[in-house]
Amino acid sequence: MIRVIINILTHERIEIQMPEMPEMENYRRLISDQILNVPITNVIVNREKSINIEGNNFISELLDTRVIFIERRGKYLNFHLNNGRRLLVHLMLGGLLYVGTDEDLPQRNTQVEISFGEITLYFIGLRLGYVHLLSAKEVEQVLGQLGPEVTDRRMSSDRFVNIVKGRRGSLKTLLVNQNVIAGIGNRYADEIAFDAGLLPSAKVQDLGTEAIERLFNSTKSVLRKAVEAGGYIDMPVMKEDSHTGSYKSEFKVYDREGEPCSQCGGVVLKLELNSKKSFYCPTCQHEQ
């Protein structure tokens, strides 16, 4: 998901983006290398609406604990603390993470800062996103509402076909429904549809088994490539991070209205599906 706003003072075009599964997995990998098993030495809360309990309690409960594992589920990050508690993070629209020092930090407002000795994890742009301190059971209740992930090793072609069969509506709507399949948002849904040769407006109930299997393979392929390339959001996670955002240049159709299709040379078009913009190539993509 992406929105564009205009700074009324500078007329600068600012994109507000929604991290999806590849971006969150990239965060998980890079941040884990920096903070695991290091005691939390300081916590700053600049916006109490970004947390779920009173600020002083949030701070006191975190101090001197350690993050022993970071789990990603869909678009969530679940920080496991050594005392059994959890920090559940959802960045939502506009949220970003950065790990480093005050000297390295981009000139952005932070809502929550958690320090691990000399290194600080900064939560940026949490307009709708949050950092909630919860019990393991509370986290299970939240994450239990999510559908399975296509990149999970337990996901098979047959299981994916069974998930899709019996569903109705457009392909794009299915792919971004977190209760059906977790982790996919607007951008990757369009890229997956293109890779599978299916229109984002294709009716799910009309898809044959072969088309659904093709969709399964394309979903795995696009998401895995995006993860390995560090996702599409090109703000570095830390100083001298040149990897994050490398997939931004790999998009074939998303936000490329009027540009030539990289596969056939035709023109990429845009349509509205349930108030969401979708991009596709009318030559390369079909109903089946």
Secondary structure, 3 states (H helix, E strand, C coil): CEEEEECCCCCCEEEEECCCHHHHHHHHHHHHHHHCCCECCEEEECCHHHCCCCHHHHHHHHCCCEEEEEEEECCEEEEEECCCCEEEEECCCCCEEEEECCCCCCCCCEEEEEEECCEEEEEECCCCCEEEEECHHHHHHHHCCCCCCCCCCCCCHHHHHHHHCCCCCEHHHHHCCCCCCCCCCHHHHHHHHHHHCECCCCEHHHCCHHHHHHHHHHHHHHHHHHHHCCCCCCCCCCCCCCCCCHHHHHCCCCCCCCCECCCCCCECEEEEECCEEEEECCCCCECC
